[in-house]
Amino acid sequence: MWFTSLLTTTAASFGRLLMTMIVPTAIPLGTLWALLKAGSFAGHTDWGKAAPTALANDSFGLLLVVAAIVVVSAVLQPFQLRLVRMLEGYWDGWLVTARIAPLVVEWQRRRLDALRSRHIALSQPNPVSGPGLNLTEQASRHRLVARRRIEHRRVLARLNRYPEGAQSEQLLPTALGNALRAGEVTAGERYGLNTLASWSRLFPQLSDRFRAVHNASQDSVDTAANLTISFFLATALAIAGLWREPVHYWIPALGLVLTGVCYTGAVAAAVQYSTYLRAAYDLHRFDMLKALHYPMPRTPSEEHRTFERLSLFLRVSEDMTGDRDRSARNLDYLPEYDHSGAVDADDATEAENVDPK
């Protein structure tokens, strides 16, 4: 549990806990406490009761709030992953969202198709000069080309938020989920590796310098996502407490703006994280092979073949974990680990033909 690690943490780890856990928890709790102190839920808000001068005389109350923030952070920590995954678009676990998800995924697919079509259109050559054009017309053409170039870069940036060559089954309902999946389904696949199955084996091989950069990027995603949830909850509390007082409507409006800003930041951080995820496979995939005691491939085709067989071994092994009936049914087809050459080709062919059900 993170509260135990808080007591034995280093300064860097404490900074991570502070930004990804304690501060996001403090925002809705602080909002709730301020509204309660100001009497907002009773129908009339008196911010003087929640002013710093008034709070300075209530040191015991402040101590209770700090203690509540720490305790609530510890209690809710196991559930924050679920909340963030909901923000990413994994909605299968909830009945209402599971029904809405296909509709939102279809909207994402149409948006992606529109971006691809626009990318193709903007990729067409556009001459800046030609016969019969005077200087004014050529200057106008130059401005048009510059605007097209800027728009093209904007379209490419939006395309980077989606998995390369993504189909409907690979898309998620939210921009954050698609930005993260862009790295998850392409980082190792370029070399024949299944990213999700192999990442836990590759991560321990990262160099200290690269791991620090990777962890900082991951912390940025977690912090922005948690802040999005926190500001949304704070906005909901502000609406519940201030709905009778239109003069204070700017407070929940500000909360909505901050929610959108944090979510946009989370998507941008996810795109950057996907870049580091790809770089991890570029730099350390052979370190993973060495740690697994596999021979180094000598050609690109041999490398791709080795990684495909290794991915098959890892995927089938993980699919069988925790399913005794399935394990017993498929045990004869499980590709075997082999130091001399990944998995046996015949085993790999048979495993591909196994009915996953």
N, C-alpha and C positions, 0 to 999 in steps of 0.2 A: 504494500500500500504506500502511496506517495507520502503520507504523513510520517511514516517511519523513516523514509529516505530523507525527509526534510530535516530530521534531527542529526543526520550524519552526512549531509550534503556538502559539496564544495561551493565556493562563491558562484562559479559559472552555473552549476546545477540549480542553485537557489534562484539565480536570475531567471532561469527557464521556468521554474515552478511559479515564480512571482508573476511572470507575464502570461503564461499559458493557463494557470489555474486560479491564483489568488485574485489578481486584478479583475478577470472576467466575472468571478463570483461576487466581488465587492460591488460591482456596478448595479445589478438589480437589488442586492440587499441594501446598499447605501441609498438607492432611490426609494425603496420601501420605507426605510427608517426615516428619511427626510420627510416623506409624505405623512407618515404617522405623527412625527413631531410637529409638523405644521398644521395638523388637523384637517388635511385635505379630504379624507374619507368621511368626515363629519359634515362636509358641505361648505366650509369656509376656510380658506388657506391663509395662514398667518406665517409668512416666511421668517418673521422675527424670532419665532420660537426655534427655528432650525438654523439661525445665523451662527457664524463661527463664535461670536462673543457669548451667545447663549450656550453653545455646545461646550465651550471651554469650562463652564461651570458644572458640566455634567460629565466629569471624567469617568465615573463608574459606568455611565451609559455607553460612552465611547469604548471602554474596555469590553463591555458586553458585546458590542457590535463587532469589534475585532475578533473576539473569541468565536462569535457566531459565524463570521466569514470563514475562519479556519476550519471549524467543525463542519459547516455545510459543504465546503470544498472537499473535505475528506470523504463525506458521505456520498456526495454526488459524483465523485471522480470516476467510479466504475460505469456510470451511466453517460458520461460526457462523450465517450466514443460512439455510443448509439446516437446521440444527438447530432454529432458531427457527421456521421454516416447518413443520417436523415437529410442533413444539409447537402450532402453530396448527391442525393437522389436514390439511395437504396431504400425504397419504399415498400418492398414486398412484405415486410413484417406487420404492416398496419392495413386494415381492411379498406378504409376510405382511400388512403393514398395509393394502395395497390391498384385500385380501379381508375384512379386519375392518371397514374404513371404512363400508361400507353398513349394517352392523348397528348401529354406533354412531350413524350419521346417523339411522337409524330411531328409535333411543332418544331422540335430540335432538328429532326431530319430535313424538314422543308427549309429551315433556316440554313442548314449546312449545304443543301443543294443550291440554294440561292447564292451563297458565298462562293461555291465552286464555279458556278456559271459566271459570276461577276469577275472572278479571278481569271478565267479563260478570256473573257472579253477585254479585260485590262492588260492582258499579256500580249495582245496583238500589237504589232509595230505601228507607230504613229509618227510619220515623217514631220519634222519641224520646218521644213522649207520645201519649196517646189517652184517650178517655172511660173512666172506671172505674179508672184507674191511680192508686194512692196514691203518696206521695213516695218510699217505698222502692222500689217497682216502677219509677218513673221514673228513679231514680238507677241502678238495675240496667240499665235500657235505655240510659242515657247511657254506662255503662261498656262495654256491648256495642257500641254505635256507635263508640266510641273505639277498641276493639280491631279492629273491622272496618276502620276508616280506616287504622290502622297496618298491618294485613295487606294492604290494598289498595296502599299505597305500596310495600310490600315486593314484591308481585307486579309492579307497574309497573317497579320497579328491575330485576327479573329479565327482564321483557319487553324492556327497553332493551338487553339483551345479545344480542338476536337482530335480524336485519334485519326491517324493517317489511314485513308481508305476505309473509314468506319462505315459499317452497315447499321441498319436499324437495331439489330440485336446487340450491338456493341455500345450504343448510345445510352446515356443516362438522362433523366429529366432535367437536371440542373447544369448550369455552366461550370460550377465548381467540380462536380463529379466528372464531367467530360474532360476538363483540363487535367485532372489527376489521372484519369484513365488513358489520356494521350501518352503519358509516360509508361503506365503500367502494362500496356499491350504492345508497345513498340520498342522499349529499351533493349530487351534481350532478344526479341523476335527477329531483329535484323541479322542476328548471328545464328538463328535456329534455336535459341533458348526461350523457354517459357518464363517470362519475367516473374509472375506470381509464384511459380513453383521453385524458382532458383534464387530469388532474392535473399531468403534467409540463409542460404549457403554462401552467397557472394558478399553480403554485408560485413561479416567478420574479417574479410580480406582487404577492406578499404584501408588506405594509408591514414595515418593520424591527421594529416593536413586536410585530406579530402573528406574524412569523416566529420571534421569540425565544420567545414563548409556545408556539407550535406545536412548535418543536424541543425545548423542555423537556418537553412532554407526550410526544413521541415517544421521547425519551431515557428517560423513566420506564417506558414499555412495554419498550424494549430492555433496560434494566437489570434489571427484574423478571423478564423472560423468561430472560435469561442467568443470573441468580442461581438461578432454578428449576432449570435444567440443572446448574449448578455444585453446588448442594446435593444434587441427586439423585446425581451422580457421587461426591461426598464420602460420601454415605450408603452407596453400593455398596462403596466402598473400606473404610469402617468395618465393614461386615458381613463382607467378606472377611478383614479382619485380626483381628476380635474375636469371631468366631463360636464360638471355643473357650472364651471367658471370659464367662459369663452376667452377671457383676457389672458388665460394661461395656456391656450391651445398651442402656443409656439413651443412649449416644452415637449409634448409628444411629437410635434412636427420635427423638431430638432433631433429627437430620438430616431425617427424614421430615416432622416438624412444620414445620421451616423451609422445606422444599420446598413443602408445601401453602400456607403463608403467602405465600411469594413468588409462587406461581401465582395465588392469590386477588388479590394486589396487582396482578399483571399484567393480570388481567381487569378490575379496577376502573380501572386506567390506560388500558386499551384503550377502555373506555366513554367516559372523559373525552377521549381522543384523537379518537374519532368525533365528539364534540360540536364540537371545534375544526375538524375536517375539514368539517363542515357549515357552520360559521361562515365558513370560508375562501371557500366558494362564495357565501354570502350577501353577503359584503363585496366580493369581488374578481372576480366573474365578468365584469363589464363591463370591468374593467381588462384581462382576457385578450382580450376582443373588440377593444378598442382597440389592443392590442399586435399583434394579427393583422390590423389594418387592415380590420376589418369595420364596417359601419355600425351605429349604435346602434338597437335596436328601439324602436318608439314605443308599443306596446301589449303587455300580457302574452301575448296569443296569438301576436303576431309574435315576441316573445322566445322563447317555447317552440318555435316553428317554426324559428327561426334556430339555436337550440342543437341541435335534433334533426338538422338538416342538417349542422351542424358535426361532431357526434358521428359521423354516418355517414361523413363524409369522413375523420376521424381513425381510426376503427375499420377501415375498408376499407384505408386506407393502411398501418396497422400489421400487419394480417393478411397483406398481400402482401409485407412485408419479409422478405427471406431466402428466398423461394420463387420461383425464376425461372420455373418452369413455370406456377405459379398466376398469377404476374404477367402472363405473356404471354397466358394464357387469359382473364383478367378485365380487361385493360387498357382495353378499349373501354367498360367499364361503371363505371370509377372516377369518382366524382363529382369535379368540377373545383373548384378553389379560385377564388373570385370575390370581389373587393373590394366589389362593388356589392350583393351579396346572398347571402352564404354559398355554397351549392352549388346548381347548377341543379336544379329540381324534377324534370325528366324524367330527368336522370342519377340522382337519388336514387331514383326509382321503379324504374328499371332495376337499380340496384345492389341494391335490396332483393330482387329476384327472381333474383339470381345464385345458382347452386348453390354453397354454400361448399366443396364437395368438388372 
